[in-house]
């Protein structure tokens, strides 16, 4: 009588583990991220199903992705090809796990003790700054890596 129940529990447990590993594996290659390379921005564009425009100046380039939902995501790239900042605004919040990449866990840990209902959120650490806010149908924010910004570029450009 207990054997079928135990088998069902083991099956469910293994199914959950398999799904968890599958989701992690699927998420890893689809990340263009803060601190990542310029070549990964194409993956972001495809993931967001958006169109991209690039603006370049002497100090950095900006890759702006316009999504079908109306959200704009800007990725700021240094001359060495590193994404040193991202900014977003629009009616739908972007996937911060995708945009922050390897820095997402650091961001999540820093915001863990804050209330979910807060409209404004800021994390200011030595290597990571994230400012995010919004209300229903309008979200905006930015994230940047102070240590990876090109010489002469200030955080004010990441907007």
WOKACOR-V910697 format. One record per residue. N is the residue number from 0. RES is the residue in three letters. OMEGA is omega in degrees with one decimal (999 if undefined). NEAR is the number of other C-alpha atoms within 8 Angstrom. Layout:
BEGIN
N & RES & OMEGA & NEAR
N & RES & OMEGA & NEAR
END
This chain:
BEGIN
0 & UNK & -179.1 & 4
1 & UNK & -176.1 & 5
2 & UNK & 179.5 & 6
3 & UNK & 179.4 & 7
4 & UNK & 179.9 & 8
5 & UNK & 179.4 & 8
6 & UNK & 179.5 & 8
7 & UNK & 179.7 & 8
8 & UNK & 178.9 & 8
9 & UNK & 179.1 & 8
10 & UNK & 179.8 & 8
11 & UNK & -180.0 & 8
12 & UNK & -179.6 & 8
13 & UNK & 178.3 & 8
14 & UNK & 178.6 & 8
15 & UNK & 178.5 & 8
16 & UNK & 179.3 & 8
17 & UNK & 179.8 & 8
18 & UNK & 179.2 & 8
19 & UNK & 178.5 & 8
20 & UNK & 179.8 & 8
21 & UNK & -179.8 & 8
22 & UNK & 178.3 & 8
23 & UNK & -179.4 & 8
24 & UNK & 179.3 & 8
25 & UNK & -177.0 & 8
26 & UNK & -173.3 & 8
27 & UNK & -176.5 & 7
28 & UNK & -175.1 & 6
29 & UNK & -174.8 & 10
30 & UNK & 164.5 & 12
31 & UNK & -164.4 & 14
32 & UNK & 172.0 & 14
33 & UNK & -176.2 & 16
34 & UNK & 180.0 & 10
35 & UNK & -177.2 & 9
36 & UNK & 179.6 & 11
37 & UNK & -178.8 & 9
38 & UNK & -178.6 & 5
39 & UNK & -178.7 & 11
40 & UNK & 176.2 & 12
41 & UNK & 178.5 & 8
42 & UNK & 176.3 & 10
43 & UNK & -178.6 & 12
44 & UNK & 179.2 & 12
45 & UNK & 179.7 & 8
46 & UNK & -179.1 & 8
47 & UNK & -177.7 & 7
48 & UNK & -176.3 & 8
49 & UNK & 174.8 & 11
50 & UNK & -174.7 & 8
51 & UNK & 171.5 & 9
52 & UNK & -179.4 & 7
53 & UNK & 174.5 & 8
54 & UNK & -176.7 & 7
55 & UNK & 168.8 & 7
56 & UNK & -174.8 & 6
57 & UNK & -173.3 & 4
58 & UNK & -177.1 & 10
59 & UNK & 173.3 & 11
60 & UNK & 179.0 & 12
61 & UNK & 176.1 & 11
62 & UNK & -178.5 & 13
63 & UNK & 178.5 & 11
64 & UNK & 177.3 & 12
65 & UNK & -179.0 & 11
66 & UNK & 178.4 & 11
67 & UNK & -180.0 & 7
68 & UNK & 178.5 & 6
69 & UNK & 178.5 & 9
70 & UNK & 175.8 & 14
71 & UNK & 176.0 & 11
72 & UNK & 177.9 & 12
73 & UNK & 177.0 & 12
74 & UNK & -175.0 & 13
75 & UNK & -171.8 & 13
76 & UNK & 178.6 & 15
77 & UNK & 176.7 & 13
78 & UNK & 178.3 & 9
79 & UNK & 176.3 & 5
80 & UNK & -179.2 & 8
81 & UNK & 176.1 & 12
82 & UNK & -177.9 & 15
83 & UNK & 179.1 & 15
84 & UNK & 173.6 & 15
85 & UNK & 176.8 & 16
86 & UNK & -178.9 & 13
87 & UNK & 173.3 & 15
88 & UNK & 178.5 & 12
89 & UNK & -174.9 & 12
90 & UNK & -179.2 & 11
91 & UNK & 178.4 & 10
92 & UNK & 178.4 & 11
93 & UNK & 176.6 & 8
94 & UNK & -177.6 & 6
95 & UNK & 176.1 & 8
96 & UNK & 179.0 & 7
97 & UNK & -175.4 & 11
98 & UNK & -177.7 & 12
99 & UNK & 176.3 & 11
100 & UNK & -176.4 & 12
101 & UNK & 180.0 & 7
102 & UNK & -177.6 & 9
103 & UNK & -179.1 & 10
104 & UNK & 177.2 & 7
105 & UNK & 177.1 & 7
106 & UNK & -178.6 & 10
107 & UNK & 179.5 & 8
108 & UNK & -179.4 & 7
109 & UNK & -178.4 & 8
110 & UNK & -173.9 & 9
111 & UNK & -175.6 & 6
112 & UNK & -179.5 & 5
113 & UNK & -179.7 & 6
114 & UNK & -179.9 & 5
115 & UNK & -174.5 & 4
116 & UNK & -178.7 & 4
117 & UNK & -179.6 & 7
118 & UNK & 179.7 & 7
119 & UNK & 179.3 & 8
120 & UNK & 178.0 & 10
121 & UNK & 173.4 & 8
122 & UNK & 179.3 & 11
123 & UNK & 178.9 & 7
124 & UNK & -176.7 & 6
125 & UNK & -176.0 & 6
126 & UNK & -176.7 & 7
127 & UNK & 173.5 & 12
128 & UNK & 176.7 & 13
129 & UNK & 176.0 & 13
130 & UNK & -175.7 & 11
131 & UNK & 178.1 & 11
132 & UNK & 177.5 & 10
133 & UNK & 175.3 & 10
134 & UNK & -177.6 & 7
135 & UNK & 179.3 & 6
136 & UNK & 172.2 & 8
137 & UNK & -179.7 & 11
138 & UNK & 175.8 & 15
139 & UNK & 177.8 & 12
140 & UNK & 177.6 & 12
141 & UNK & 176.2 & 13
142 & UNK & 177.9 & 14
143 & UNK & -179.4 & 13
144 & UNK & -176.3 & 13
145 & UNK & -178.3 & 11
146 & UNK & -178.7 & 5
147 & UNK & -179.7 & 8
148 & UNK & 178.3 & 11
149 & UNK & -179.7 & 9
150 & UNK & 178.7 & 5
151 & UNK & 179.7 & 5
152 & UNK & 179.6 & 8
153 & UNK & -179.1 & 6
154 & UNK & -179.5 & 7
155 & UNK & -178.9 & 5
156 & UNK & -178.2 & 6
157 & UNK & 179.5 & 11
158 & UNK & 999 & 9
END
